[in-house]
Structures are given as C-alpha cells and as structure tokens.
C-alpha cells in the first residue's frame, strides 16, 4: 500500500499530475504516518515513534509545497 502510494506520488511529480491529486495523496500519507507513529508510541517503540513523527512532519510539510 505505501509502496503504491509512493510510486503514484513519484509518477505524478514526473508526469505533471494535478496539484490537488498530489496534495490529497500526501495528506493521506501524512495521516497514515501519524497513525503508525501513534501505534509505535503506544507499544513503547520510542525510536520508531520518533522516526515516524519526523516522517509525518515531512509529509505534512510537503502538502504545503
């Protein structure tokens, strides 16, 4: 699922896909990363939680570009 989303993002960037579609996919990815970060935190995986939090923040930042 994540690999497919990343492939779609890469394809849209190269093929000039609509900005709205790219933003929607990035928002979805950011939400997914946020949920994974919460799960890692709940299970005491501190390092994984921090890494996912950074990825979540980056995905959110990308939605604003």
MOPAC internal coordinates of N, CA, C and O (Angstrom, degrees):
PM7 1SCF
backbone

  N    0.0000 0     0.00 0     0.00 0    0    0    0
  C    1.4484 1     0.00 0     0.00 0    1    0    0
  C    1.5258 1   110.68 1     0.00 0    2    1    0
  O    1.2310 1   120.17 1   128.40 1    3    2    1
  N    1.3361 1   117.28 1   -51.60 1    3    2    1
  C    1.4595 1   120.52 1  -179.68 1    5    3    2
  C    1.5164 1   110.19 1   -64.69 1    6    5    3
  O    1.2310 1   120.15 1   137.10 1    7    6    5
  N    1.3356 1   117.31 1   -42.90 1    7    6    5
  C    1.4660 1   120.25 1   179.67 1    9    7    6
  C    1.5188 1   110.33 1   -60.87 1   10    9    7
  O    1.2310 1   120.09 1   139.92 1   11   10    9
  N    1.3117 1   117.44 1   -40.08 1   11   10    9
  C    1.4625 1   121.28 1   178.38 1   13   11   10
  C    1.5233 1   110.70 1   -63.88 1   14   13   11
  O    1.2310 1   120.27 1   136.95 1   15   14   13
  N    1.3240 1   117.08 1   -43.05 1   15   14   13
  C    1.4605 1   120.95 1   178.75 1   17   15   14
  C    1.5164 1   110.71 1   -63.33 1   18   17   15
  O    1.2310 1   120.35 1   137.28 1   19   18   17
  N    1.3331 1   116.93 1   -42.72 1   19   18   17
  C    1.4633 1   120.40 1   178.94 1   21   19   18
  C    1.5215 1   110.67 1   -65.18 1   22   21   19
  O    1.2310 1   119.92 1   139.30 1   23   22   21
  N    1.3284 1   117.76 1   -40.70 1   23   22   21
  C    1.4669 1   120.87 1   176.67 1   25   23   22
  C    1.5249 1   110.43 1   -61.11 1   26   25   23
  O    1.2310 1   120.44 1   137.90 1   27   26   25
  N    1.3239 1   116.77 1   -42.10 1   27   26   25
  C    1.4616 1   120.75 1   178.96 1   29   27   26
  C    1.5239 1   111.38 1   -63.93 1   30   29   27
  O    1.2310 1   120.39 1   138.84 1   31   30   29
  N    1.3410 1   116.87 1   -41.16 1   31   30   29
  C    1.4605 1   120.22 1   178.13 1   33   31   30
  C    1.5191 1   110.69 1   -62.49 1   34   33   31
  O    1.2310 1   120.81 1   135.30 1   35   34   33
  N    1.3240 1   116.06 1   -44.70 1   35   34   33
  C    1.4636 1   121.07 1   179.63 1   37   35   34
  C    1.5238 1   109.78 1   -62.74 1   38   37   35
  O    1.2310 1   120.11 1   135.22 1   39   38   37
  N    1.3182 1   117.40 1   -44.78 1   39   38   37
  C    1.4631 1   121.76 1  -179.85 1   41   39   38
  C    1.5266 1   110.55 1   -61.98 1   42   41   39
  O    1.2310 1   119.97 1   135.29 1   43   42   41
  N    1.3189 1   117.65 1   -44.71 1   43   42   41
  C    1.4655 1   120.98 1  -179.52 1   45   43   42
  C    1.5148 1   111.64 1   -63.41 1   46   45   43
  O    1.2310 1   120.42 1   141.56 1   47   46   45
  N    1.3021 1   116.80 1   -38.44 1   47   46   45
  C    1.4583 1   120.04 1   179.59 1   49   47   46
  C    1.5286 1   109.85 1   -64.78 1   50   49   47
  O    1.2310 1   120.12 1   137.27 1   51   50   49
  N    1.3357 1   117.37 1   -42.73 1   51   50   49
  C    1.4571 1   121.01 1  -177.89 1   53   51   50
  C    1.5177 1   112.32 1   -75.96 1   54   53   51
  O    1.2310 1   119.95 1   146.03 1   55   54   53
  N    1.3179 1   117.70 1   -33.97 1   55   54   53
  C    1.4586 1   120.21 1  -174.82 1   57   55   54
  C    1.5233 1   112.75 1   -95.08 1   58   57   55
  O    1.2310 1   120.53 1  -177.30 1   59   58   57
  N    1.3170 1   116.60 1     2.70 1   59   58   57
  C    1.4586 1   118.95 1   179.06 1   61   59   58
  C    1.5135 1   113.21 1    72.93 1   62   61   59
  O    1.2310 1   120.26 1  -146.48 1   63   62   61
  N    1.3522 1   117.10 1    33.52 1   63   62   61
  C    1.4581 1   121.06 1   177.76 1   65   63   62
  C    1.5167 1   110.26 1   -57.20 1   66   65   63
  O    1.2310 1   120.89 1   -18.85 1   67   66   65
  N    1.3074 1   115.91 1   161.15 1   67   66   65
  C    1.4593 1   119.94 1  -175.68 1   69   67   66
  C    1.5211 1   110.90 1   -61.27 1   70   69   67
  O    1.2310 1   121.42 1   -34.91 1   71   70   69
  N    1.3223 1   114.88 1   145.09 1   71   70   69
  C    1.4570 1   120.56 1   178.83 1   73   71   70
  C    1.5117 1   112.33 1   -62.97 1   74   73   71
  O    1.2310 1   120.76 1   144.29 1   75   74   73
  N    1.3366 1   116.15 1   -35.71 1   75   74   73
  C    1.4671 1   120.03 1   179.45 1   77   75   74
  C    1.5223 1   111.22 1   -64.81 1   78   77   75
  O    1.2310 1   120.73 1   138.48 1   79   78   77
  N    1.3289 1   116.21 1   -41.52 1   79   78   77
  C    1.4647 1   120.34 1   179.79 1   81   79   78
  C    1.5275 1   110.24 1   -64.83 1   82   81   79
  O    1.2310 1   120.39 1   136.21 1   83   82   81
  N    1.3238 1   116.86 1   -43.79 1   83   82   81
  C    1.4636 1   121.20 1   178.74 1   85   83   82
  C    1.5227 1   110.24 1   -60.84 1   86   85   83
  O    1.2310 1   120.37 1   133.91 1   87   86   85
  N    1.3483 1   116.90 1   -46.09 1   87   86   85
  C    1.4579 1   120.80 1  -179.49 1   89   87   86
  C    1.5262 1   111.08 1   -61.78 1   90   89   87
  O    1.2310 1   120.48 1   137.78 1   91   90   89
  N    1.3391 1   116.69 1   -42.22 1   91   90   89
  C    1.4632 1   120.12 1   179.30 1   93   91   90
  C    1.5234 1   111.35 1   -61.69 1   94   93   91
  O    1.2310 1   120.71 1   137.96 1   95   94   93
  N    1.3255 1   116.25 1   -42.04 1   95   94   93
  C    1.4691 1   119.77 1   179.81 1   97   95   94
  C    1.5282 1   110.59 1   -67.39 1   98   97   95
  O    1.2310 1   120.37 1   141.13 1   99   98   97
  N    1.3205 1   116.90 1   -38.87 1   99   98   97
  C    1.4586 1   119.97 1   177.70 1  101   99   98
  C    1.5253 1   111.23 1   -67.38 1  102  101   99
  O    1.2310 1   120.13 1   141.69 1  103  102  101
  N    1.3193 1   117.35 1   -38.31 1  103  102  101
  C    1.4655 1   120.47 1   176.26 1  105  103  102
  C    1.5246 1   110.37 1   -62.69 1  106  105  103
  O    1.2310 1   120.60 1   138.12 1  107  106  105
  N    1.3293 1   116.46 1   -41.88 1  107  106  105
  C    1.4648 1   121.04 1   177.16 1  109  107  106
  C    1.5273 1   109.97 1   -61.51 1  110  109  107
  O    1.2310 1   120.62 1   133.88 1  111  110  109
  N    1.3206 1   116.42 1   -46.12 1  111  110  109
  C    1.4580 1   120.95 1   179.99 1  113  111  110
  C    1.5287 1   110.73 1   -62.77 1  114  113  111
  O    1.2310 1   120.25 1   138.49 1  115  114  113
  N    1.3302 1   117.13 1   -41.51 1  115  114  113
  C    1.4628 1   120.97 1   177.85 1  117  115  114
  C    1.5286 1   110.53 1   -61.71 1  118  117  115
  O    1.2310 1   120.26 1   136.20 1  119  118  117
  N    1.3300 1   117.10 1   -43.80 1  119  118  117
  C    1.4701 1   120.51 1   178.10 1  121  119  118
  C    1.5266 1   111.13 1   -61.50 1  122  121  119
  O    1.2310 1   120.84 1   136.19 1  123  122  121
  N    1.3181 1   116.01 1   -43.81 1  123  122  121
  C    1.4640 1   121.09 1   179.38 1  125  123  122
  C    1.5266 1   110.72 1   -61.32 1  126  125  123
  O    1.2310 1   120.56 1   134.01 1  127  126  125
  N    1.3231 1   116.53 1   -45.99 1  127  126  125
  C    1.4637 1   120.32 1   179.09 1  129  127  126
  C    1.5233 1   111.16 1   -63.49 1  130  129  127
  O    1.2310 1   120.23 1   142.11 1  131  130  129
  N    1.3295 1   117.16 1   -37.89 1  131  130  129
  C    1.4621 1   120.85 1   177.40 1  133  131  130
  C    1.5256 1   111.81 1   -62.95 1  134  133  131
  O    1.2310 1   120.54 1   138.26 1  135  134  133
  N    1.3224 1   116.58 1   -41.74 1  135  134  133
  C    1.4619 1   120.56 1   178.14 1  137  135  134
  C    1.5238 1   111.29 1   -66.10 1  138  137  135
  O    1.2310 1   120.44 1   138.40 1  139  138  137
  N    1.3276 1   116.76 1   -41.60 1  139  138  137
  C    1.4676 1   120.24 1   177.74 1  141  139  138
  C    1.5266 1   110.65 1   -63.85 1  142  141  139
  O    1.2310 1   120.57 1   141.95 1  143  142  141
  N    1.3193 1   116.51 1   -38.05 1  143  142  141
  C    1.4639 1   120.66 1   178.84 1  145  143  142
  C    1.5295 1   110.28 1   -63.15 1  146  145  143
  O    1.2310 1   120.39 1   137.22 1  147  146  145
  N    1.3174 1   116.85 1   -42.78 1  147  146  145
  C    1.4666 1   120.69 1   178.11 1  149  147  146
  C    1.5250 1   111.17 1   -62.98 1  150  149  147
  O    1.2310 1   120.38 1   138.65 1  151  150  149
  N    1.3301 1   116.88 1   -41.35 1  151  150  149
  C    1.4652 1   120.58 1   178.81 1  153  151  150
  C    1.5212 1   110.87 1   -63.51 1  154  153  151
  O    1.2310 1   120.44 1   135.63 1  155  154  153
  N    1.3166 1   116.76 1   -44.37 1  155  154  153
  C    1.4642 1   120.53 1   179.36 1  157  155  154
  C    1.5251 1   109.98 1   -62.14 1  158  157  155
  O    1.2310 1   120.54 1   138.90 1  159  158  157
  N    1.3218 1   116.58 1   -41.10 1  159  158  157
  C    1.4603 1   121.19 1   179.40 1  161  159  158
  C    1.5305 1   110.85 1   -64.03 1  162  161  159
  O    1.2310 1   120.30 1   137.12 1  163  162  161
  N    1.3297 1   117.03 1   -42.88 1  163  162  161
  C    1.4666 1   121.46 1  -179.83 1  165  163  162
  C    1.5241 1   111.98 1   -62.88 1  166  165  163
  O    1.2310 1   120.48 1   150.46 1  167  166  165
  N    1.3204 1   116.68 1   -29.54 1  167  166  165
  C    1.4625 1   120.97 1  -178.54 1  169  167  166
  C    1.5270 1   112.46 1   -95.96 1  170  169  167
  O    1.2310 1   120.73 1  -170.05 1  171  170  169
  N    1.3175 1   116.21 1     9.95 1  171  170  169
  C    1.4548 1   120.44 1   174.75 1  173  171  170
  C    1.5208 1   114.93 1    74.96 1  174  173  171
  O    1.2310 1   120.16 1  -160.77 1  175  174  173
  N    1.3080 1   117.31 1    19.23 1  175  174  173
  C    1.4732 1   121.42 1   178.81 1  177  175  174
  C    1.5227 1   108.00 1   -90.21 1  178  177  175
  O    1.2310 1   121.00 1  -100.31 1  179  178  177
  N    1.3172 1   115.69 1    79.69 1  179  178  177
  C    1.4604 1   120.75 1  -171.50 1  181  179  178
  C    1.5198 1   113.29 1   -62.28 1  182  181  179
  O    1.2310 1   120.33 1   133.02 1  183  182  181
  N    1.3291 1   116.97 1   -46.98 1  183  182  181
  C    1.4664 1   119.40 1  -177.98 1  185  183  182
  C    1.5275 1   110.74 1   -64.72 1  186  185  183
  O    1.2310 1   120.33 1   134.85 1  187  186  185
  N    1.3251 1   116.97 1   -45.15 1  187  186  185
  C    1.4627 1   121.16 1   178.30 1  189  187  186
  C    1.5288 1   110.16 1   -61.80 1  190  189  187
  O    1.2310 1   120.37 1   137.72 1  191  190  189
  N    1.3221 1   116.90 1   -42.28 1  191  190  189
  C    1.4562 1   121.41 1   178.78 1  193  191  190
  C    1.5262 1   110.86 1   -59.58 1  194  193  191
  O    1.2310 1   120.10 1   135.91 1  195  194  193
  N    1.3245 1   117.41 1   -44.09 1  195  194  193
  C    1.4729 1   121.04 1   178.86 1  197  195  194
  C    1.5203 1   111.33 1   -63.91 1  198  197  195
  O    1.2310 1   120.56 1   137.42 1  199  198  197
  N    1.3352 1   116.54 1   -42.58 1  199  198  197
  C    1.4645 1   120.17 1   179.80 1  201  199  198
  C    1.5278 1   110.79 1   -63.42 1  202  201  199
  O    1.2310 1   120.64 1   137.58 1  203  202  201
  N    1.3170 1   116.38 1   -42.42 1  203  202  201
  C    1.4624 1   120.36 1   178.61 1  205  203  202
  C    1.5292 1   111.29 1   -68.02 1  206  205  203
  O    1.2310 1   120.19 1   145.35 1  207  206  205
  N    1.3227 1   117.23 1   -34.65 1  207  206  205
  C    1.4669 1   120.47 1   177.34 1  209  207  206
  C    1.5270 1   110.27 1   -63.58 1  210  209  207
  O    1.2310 1   120.41 1   139.35 1  211  210  209
  N    1.3189 1   116.83 1   -40.65 1  211  210  209
  C    1.4658 1   120.85 1   177.11 1  213  211  210
  C    1.5221 1   110.06 1   -64.33 1  214  213  211
  O    1.2310 1   120.42 1   135.42 1  215  214  213
  N    1.3250 1   116.80 1   -44.58 1  215  214  213
  C    1.4687 1   121.11 1   179.01 1  217  215  214
  C    1.5231 1   111.05 1   -63.62 1  218  217  215
  O    1.2310 1   120.55 1   140.52 1  219  218  217
  N    1.3166 1   116.56 1   -39.48 1  219  218  217
  C    1.4619 1   121.73 1   177.97 1  221  219  218
  C    1.5268 1   110.12 1   -61.55 1  222  221  219
  O    1.2310 1   120.61 1   133.09 1  223  222  221
  N    1.3224 1   116.44 1   -46.91 1  223  222  221
  C    1.4652 1   120.44 1   179.35 1  225  223  222
  C    1.5269 1   111.27 1   -62.16 1  226  225  223
  O    1.2310 1   120.23 1   139.68 1  227  226  225
  N    1.3134 1   117.16 1   -40.32 1  227  226  225
  C    1.4669 1   120.96 1   179.05 1  229  227  226
  C    1.5261 1   110.91 1   -65.63 1  230  229  227
  O    1.2310 1   120.00 1   138.45 1  231  230  229
  N    1.3188 1   117.61 1   -41.55 1  231  230  229
  C    1.4658 1   120.44 1   178.29 1  233  231  230
  C    1.5284 1   110.27 1   -63.47 1  234  233  231
  O    1.2310 1   120.41 1   140.04 1  235  234  233
  N    1.3233 1   116.82 1   -39.96 1  235  234  233
  C    1.4610 1   119.94 1   177.19 1  237  235  234
  C    1.5288 1   110.53 1   -64.19 1  238  237  235
  O    1.2310 1   120.49 1   138.85 1  239  238  237
  N    1.3203 1   116.67 1   -41.15 1  239  238  237
  C    1.4632 1   121.04 1   178.70 1  241  239  238
  C    1.5269 1   110.81 1   -61.72 1  242  241  239
  O    1.2310 1   120.80 1   139.21 1  243  242  241
  N    1.3176 1   116.08 1   -40.79 1  243  242  241
  C    1.4680 1   120.67 1  -179.71 1  245  243  242
  C    1.5255 1   112.00 1   -63.81 1  246  245  243
  O    1.2310 1   119.98 1   149.92 1  247  246  245
  N    1.3338 1   117.65 1   -30.08 1  247  246  245
  C    1.4696 1   119.32 1   179.72 1  249  247  246
  C    1.5213 1   111.33 1   -65.59 1  250  249  247
  O    1.2310 1   120.24 1   158.05 1  251  250  249
  N    1.3193 1   117.15 1   -21.95 1  251  250  249
  C    1.4664 1   121.25 1  -177.63 1  253  251  250
  C    1.5204 1   113.12 1   -89.56 1  254  253  251
  O    1.2310 1   120.00 1   172.58 1  255  254  253
  N    1.3279 1   117.61 1    -7.42 1  255  254  253
  C    1.4772 1   120.72 1  -178.81 1  257  255  254
  C    1.4964 1   111.62 1   -78.54 1  258  257  255
  O    1.2310 1   120.10 1   180.00 1  259  258  257

